Amino acid sequence: MEEELREKVTAMCKARGFLCHHSHDSRRDADSAPGWPDCVIVGPGGVLFRELKSETGRLEVPQRRAGSLITQAGGNWAVWRPEHLDSGLIALQLAEIGRPR
């Protein structure tokens, strides 16, 4: 389910002309920081750091730590789940970074 969510988020970003970087598996990539978010999305009005999870997926300790550090540094970090796609939250948050500051 996470893969399907990632594909939909990536398509939404592409349609808006945003940069969307998907981190494959930071646990298996020696150059990646543990817990690095699944997606970093850049629009003209901001940057989103998003961890993608299934409805039942749980955050690992390194993911919580990365999210905390990003938030403390002023970054916009959150978890997106399929329910957020269905509710329109993802589209809303993407629209927010689509407006130049």
C-alpha positions in Angstrom: 0.0 0.0 0.0 2.9 2.4 0.7 4.1 1.8 -2.9 0.7 2.8 -4.3 0.6 5.9 -2.1 4.1 6.8 -3.2 3.1 6.5 -6.9 0.1 8.7 -6.4 2.0 11.4 -4.5 4.7 11.4 -7.1 2.2 11.8 -9.9 0.5 14.7 -8.0 3.9 16.4 -7.6 4.8 15.9 -11.2 1.5 17.4 -12.3 2.2 20.5 -10.3 5.8 20.8 -11.6 7.3 20.1 -8.1 10.5 18.3 -7.4 9.8 15.1 -5.6 12.7 12.9 -4.4 11.9 9.5 -3.1 14.4 8.0 -0.8 14.5 4.3 -1.4 15.4 2.4 1.7 17.8 4.4 4.0 18.3 1.3 6.1 20.1 -0.4 3.1 21.9 2.6 1.8 25.1 3.4 3.6 25.1 7.0 2.4 21.6 7.7 3.7 20.8 9.0 7.2 18.8 6.5 9.1 15.2 7.4 9.2 15.4 9.9 6.3 11.8 10.6 5.1 10.4 8.7 2.1 9.7 11.9 0.1 11.2 15.4 0.0 8.9 17.6 -2.0 9.9 21.1 -3.2 7.5 23.6 -4.6 7.8 27.4 -5.1 6.3 28.0 -1.7 8.1 25.5 0.5 9.5 22.1 1.2 7.7 19.1 2.7 9.4 16.1 4.3 7.0 13.2 4.3 7.1 9.7 5.6 4.7 7.5 3.8 3.0 4.7 5.7 0.2 2.2 5.1 -2.8 2.5 7.3 -1.2 0.2 9.9 2.5 1.1 9.3 4.4 2.2 12.3 7.2 4.7 12.6 10.6 3.2 13.5 12.8 5.0 16.1 15.2 6.4 13.5 12.2 7.8 11.6 10.8 9.5 14.7 14.2 10.9 15.4 14.7 12.3 11.9 11.2 13.8 12.0 11.9 15.5 15.3 15.2 16.9 14.1 13.6 18.2 10.9 10.8 19.8 12.8 13.2 21.4 15.4 15.1 22.9 12.5 12.0 24.5 11.1 11.2 21.9 8.5 7.7 20.7 7.6 7.7 17.0 8.5 4.7 14.7 8.8 3.4 11.2 8.0 1.0 10.6 5.1 -1.2 7.6 4.9 -3.8 6.5 2.3 -6.5 8.1 4.4 -4.8 11.5 3.9 -5.0 11.0 0.1 -8.8 10.1 0.4 -9.5 13.1 2.7 -7.8 15.6 0.5 -5.2 16.5 3.1 -2.3 15.6 0.7 -3.7 17.8 -2.1 -4.3 20.6 0.3 -0.7 20.5 1.7 0.7 20.3 -1.9 -1.4 23.3 -2.9 0.0 25.2 0.1 3.6 24.9 -1.2 2.4 25.6 -4.7 1.9 29.3 -3.8 5.2 31.3 -3.9 6.0 33.1 -0.7 
